[in-house]
Amino acid sequence: MNSAAKLSPRAGDVLVMVGTVKGAFLFLADRNRREFKMSGPHFLGQSVPSVAFVGGVAARILVGNKSEHWGAMVSWSDDFGANWNEPTEGNIKFPRGGGDALNSIWTLETETALGPDTVLAGVDPAALFRSDDRGETFRLNEPLFNHPDRPRWNPGFGGLCLHSIVVHPQNPKRMYIGISSAGLYRTDDGGETWTTCVNGLRVHPDVPGATLCPHKLRIDAENPSRMYLQSHPGTYRTDNEGRSWISIEGGLPSEFGFPMVAHPHRGGTIWTFPLTADAYRVPPNGQPKVWRSRDGGASWEALSRGLPERDGYFTVLREAFCADTLDPAGLYFGTRGGQVYASNDEGDSWRMLAEFLPPVLCVKTVAME
Amino acid sequence: MNSAAKLSPRAGDVIVMVGTTKGAFLFLADRKRSEFKMSGPHFLGQSVSSAAFVSGAAARILVGNRSEHWGAMVSWSDDFGANWNEPTEGNIKFPRGGAAALNSIWTLETETALGRDTVLAGVDPAALFRSDDRGETFRLNEPLFNHRDRPRWNPGFGGLCLHSIVVHPQNPKRMYIGISSAGLYRTDDGGETWTIAPGRRIRRTRSPSFGMPLVDRFGNPWMINREQSA
């Protein structure tokens, strides 16, 4: 069933990890990022809404897979997918007797200022879990789980998902999380207390009473006071660590979209993938385009070389668009139509890396050291 | 938003109607079927779970579309998609006061031995509807809806769908329907009585909580494993 042999990355190679509704696929290329070799499917038939890479002494691939039989778990491979450890008894669990049960693991954050062994997991129902043993065991962040706002949080169409986790690069006691459709929260004490940080964001237009619906939060590469947010209604930037948000959607064809990507090294450079709001959720005019800003969202340019010129109606989900750390930065996104596109020139041009995968839920990449 | 001009089929042309989760697309080619022209999306943002063609005096395209606002309905175009009639008040409805509400229209059968103006619709929750005015108004087949087996019918992952309708080509009083995941039924009296179609007994698995009987579009009973389901 596996379409390629074991992957054996060398220093400088780029690994792209793709999770779909029916399994995970791995792609490997050298630093030119022109020819990719595929390995997969892994976890065939299982939904894989999150993937991540843990560096350090030994490379480890993490996936948040969901077995219909065992439920959702974080599995890992220390040999690039040749063998997988599946903790079928579950390594992300809610307190017994509380009535909450894990639905999905929507994001896995690694390589943060918390150290190479720490993994943060954002899940549905909305909660943050932390691992300090490279993703093998996790514990619940109870202050967020018991937050007084929780009764007001409303699930979006995709559930009540904690999908965005940002750790301050110099001060890891400061973290930010995003929950659909509940809002953004910040901690300054390593997760002991969480305060909302949504000043300036519009409320969800369809829900009276009204909840906020962030879709993806990213931090600027050079200025950690600055972050970018693709929200359900609007595209935003903060320059003061989330204390207030300003709209940066002027120049974009739509305020709606799911992903947001920040450049790995260059401040002010971001990418998004706008969709026609709200009931449609397809690329405007059937013309899929990535939009890039080099000035923190003050102006935008459309990037479409290599993407379908017409009749393109695919969607790119929240977790399915990412950048690598090389120079120039490589970009990767997956679609609900099963395509994966890659750019090795910061989005100026695109090529198709895979065409017929199951619907793609997440894409992450790492450059091997 | 439309990517192509109005379609104007000529005799011998082939039309392909495609429904998606976010709209319908029409493709037209000559009889060689090597070059297709596309029209669409129609019903952008709406799920279109069925499509059909009604010929006769005038050509008509039917779609079973579902608006998040109005719910599911059978809409039609008499000019190959240039204009659509959308019965937003609904033309497939369950009896008032009952618990059943229409989820989706999963199949539309036309061009059967029942005549050119007749359209049969299979829907979720499992029921058969019939139109004799080319898809504009429908009425429920009550004997199937009130079938004594109904309490035993289990929804599949895709719902409790009546997805297959076969009309005998010479004797239209004989019809067969398939429901996921409930079984196959047959009538010999034009829909007054329905009997479960004899067939292979569906195998019971050792762990029934992980197995699910269903009938595919070809009438084959299957027991599938939950982990392998679509």
Interface residues (C-beta under 8 A of the other chain):
Chain A: G45 Q46 S67 E68 H69 A279 Y280 R281 V282 N285 G286 R310 D311 Y313
Chain B: M1 S3 T20 K22 G23 M38 P41 L44 G45 E68 F210 R226 E227 Q228 S229
